[in-house]
Amino acid sequence: SLSEIDSICFFSLGFSFFRKNYIEITRAARDQLQNGNNVWYLFGGLDVPKFRSSISYFHEIAGKIGDKELKNLCSEVLVLLDLEKNQKRCEGWNLGAKKEKKEKKEKKEKKEKKEK
């Protein structure tokens, strides 16, 4: 893995191909997330934590070297990742509520059947 100094050198001392490629890949991922594609679908289970870590790391590096374009792009992706994470959490709660409602309805119907 890159040290912080190595990362700063790659982004600020003439290694423009690294920055350019990273921005291109990150934009493509951002666009896919904005279009509703799931990060797990895009990267697979093993690489999602690596992607999130990479975006967080380079967000911090971009801030240190004053690269506003990269920092803003990473910020957008982090927001999308958080939205997706929170949406999954809410869907889980919603599924639990639906299951509970269904169980109550079935219990009520069963009770009414017994009373008849």
Number of C-alpha atoms within 10 A of each C-alpha: 5 8 8 13 9 12 18 17 13 16 21 15 10 10 12 12 11 13 16 13 11 16 16 12 12 20 17 12 18 22 13 14 18 14 9 11 14 15 21 12 9 13 14 11 11 9 13 16 13 12 15 16 13 14 22 17 14 20 21 17 19 22 14 12 13 12 14 13 12 24 20 14 17 25 17 16 22 18 12 17 19 12 13 17 14 12 12 12 12 12 12 12 12 12 12 12 12 12 12 12 12 12 12 12 12 12 12 12 12 11 11 10 9 8 7 5
